[in-house]
């Protein structure tokens, strides 16, 4: 077994890790609206949202995914990942709203670990990610593929 294959054996299909949590703030929503240009009232108009089915503003789905992506990289994996490229995201689903004050965390499961066919010294890791709030409710799910140094 080469050193590269040995490294990838550390990531077993089915292995799960959980990230630390992070609380979504009003500042997060306002900054994300400014960066993305998405000033939809759903996210930025408290008065408008009082009479909505949610009763309050909700975080942008893409904000939730962005925060989740960062949290997933903070999950305790051994060995630590040296990410070379973010290859993609699939099967994205938003299953519940994220509100200001919610704390989210990510549960990541290894679903594939293999050497890269196109880049020597690199591997491909794929993860199934489940984002949960402080009540352990699933708010989003997605799969990611990363190219990592091996």
C-alpha positions as CSV (number, residue, x, y, z in Angstrom):
1,X,0.0,0.0,0.0
2,X,1.4,3.4,-1.0
3,X,1.6,6.3,1.4
4,X,-1.3,7.9,-0.5
5,X,-3.5,4.9,-0.1
6,X,-2.5,4.6,3.5
7,X,-3.6,8.3,4.1
8,X,-7.0,7.7,2.5
9,X,-7.5,4.6,4.7
10,X,-7.8,7.0,7.6
11,X,-11.2,8.2,6.2
12,X,-13.5,5.2,6.4
13,X,-16.8,5.2,4.6
14,X,-19.5,5.5,7.2
15,X,-17.2,7.4,9.7
16,X,-19.1,10.4,11.2
17,X,-17.9,13.6,12.9
18,X,-19.7,16.6,14.3
19,X,-18.7,20.2,14.1
20,X,-18.8,22.8,16.8
21,X,-21.9,25.0,16.8
22,X,-22.3,28.5,15.7
23,X,-25.1,30.9,16.4
24,X,-26.6,32.8,13.5
25,X,-26.9,36.5,14.2
26,X,-28.7,39.5,12.8
27,X,-25.3,40.8,11.7
28,X,-24.7,37.6,9.7
29,X,-27.9,38.1,7.8
30,X,-27.3,41.8,7.1
31,X,-23.7,41.2,6.0
32,X,-24.7,38.3,3.8
33,X,-27.4,40.4,2.2
34,X,-24.8,43.0,1.4
35,X,-22.3,40.6,0.0
36,X,-24.8,38.6,-2.0
37,X,-27.2,41.4,-3.0
38,X,-30.1,39.4,-1.7
39,X,-32.2,41.9,0.2
40,X,-35.4,39.8,0.0
41,X,-37.9,40.9,2.7
42,X,-38.0,37.3,3.9
43,X,-34.5,37.9,5.3
44,X,-34.3,41.6,6.0
45,X,-37.8,43.1,6.8
46,X,-38.8,42.3,10.4
47,X,-42.2,44.0,10.1
48,X,-43.1,42.2,6.8
49,X,-42.2,38.9,8.3
50,X,-44.3,39.3,11.5
51,X,-47.4,38.2,9.5
52,X,-45.6,35.5,7.6
53,X,-45.9,31.8,8.3
54,X,-42.5,32.0,10.0
55,X,-43.4,35.0,12.2
56,X,-39.9,36.4,11.9
57,X,-37.0,36.8,9.5
58,X,-35.1,33.7,8.4
59,X,-31.5,33.3,7.4
60,X,-30.7,33.0,3.7
61,X,-30.4,29.3,2.6
62,X,-27.0,30.1,1.0
63,X,-25.9,31.8,4.3
64,X,-26.8,28.6,6.1
65,X,-24.8,26.5,3.6
66,X,-21.8,28.9,3.8
67,X,-21.7,28.7,7.6
68,X,-22.2,25.0,7.5
69,X,-19.4,24.6,5.0
70,X,-17.0,26.4,7.3
71,X,-18.2,24.4,10.3
72,X,-17.8,21.1,8.5
73,X,-14.1,21.9,8.0
74,X,-13.8,22.5,11.7
75,X,-15.1,19.0,12.6
76,X,-12.5,16.8,14.2
77,X,-11.1,14.6,11.5
78,X,-7.9,12.6,11.9
79,X,-5.7,13.4,10.1
80,X,-6.5,17.0,9.4
81,X,-7.5,17.9,5.9
82,X,-5.4,20.0,3.5
83,X,-8.1,21.0,1.0
84,X,-6.8,21.6,-2.5
85,X,-10.1,22.3,-4.1
86,X,-13.8,22.3,-3.4
87,X,-15.2,20.2,-6.3
88,X,-18.9,20.5,-5.8
89,X,-22.1,20.3,-3.8
90,X,-25.0,18.0,-4.6
91,X,-28.4,17.0,-3.2
92,X,-28.9,20.3,-1.4
93,X,-32.2,20.4,0.6
94,X,-33.5,23.0,3.0
95,X,-35.8,21.3,5.4
96,X,-36.6,23.9,8.1
97,X,-35.9,27.6,8.5
98,X,-32.9,29.0,10.4
99,X,-33.8,32.0,12.6
100,X,-31.7,34.7,14.2
101,X,-30.4,33.2,17.4
102,X,-30.4,29.6,16.2
103,X,-27.2,27.7,16.7
104,X,-26.3,25.2,13.9
105,X,-23.9,22.4,13.7
106,X,-22.9,19.9,11.0
107,X,-22.8,16.1,11.2
108,X,-20.6,14.9,8.3
109,X,-20.3,11.3,7.1
110,X,-17.6,10.0,4.8
111,X,-19.3,8.5,1.7
112,X,-16.2,8.1,-0.5
113,X,-12.4,8.2,-0.2
114,X,-10.2,7.5,-3.2
115,X,-7.1,8.7,-4.9
116,X,-7.6,11.4,-7.6
117,X,-7.5,10.1,-11.1
118,X,-6.3,13.5,-12.5
119,X,-3.8,14.7,-9.9
120,X,-1.0,12.7,-8.4
121,X,-0.6,13.2,-4.7
122,X,-4.3,14.1,-4.3
123,X,-7.4,12.3,-3.1
124,X,-11.1,12.8,-3.4
125,X,-13.2,12.8,-0.2
126,X,-17.0,13.0,-0.4
127,X,-19.2,13.7,2.6
128,X,-22.9,13.6,3.4
129,X,-23.7,16.6,5.6
130,X,-26.6,17.2,7.8
131,X,-27.1,20.6,9.4
132,X,-29.0,20.7,12.7
133,X,-30.2,23.5,15.0
134,X,-30.0,23.6,18.8
135,X,-33.2,21.6,19.0
136,X,-31.6,18.8,16.9
137,X,-33.9,19.5,14.0
138,X,-32.5,19.0,10.5
139,X,-32.5,22.4,8.7
140,X,-30.4,21.4,5.6
141,X,-28.7,18.4,4.0
142,X,-26.1,18.3,1.2
143,X,-23.2,16.3,-0.2
144,X,-19.8,17.7,-0.9
145,X,-16.7,16.6,-2.8
146,X,-13.2,17.8,-1.9
147,X,-9.8,17.3,-3.4
148,X,-7.3,16.9,-0.6
149,X,-3.6,16.6,-0.4
150,X,-2.4,13.1,0.4
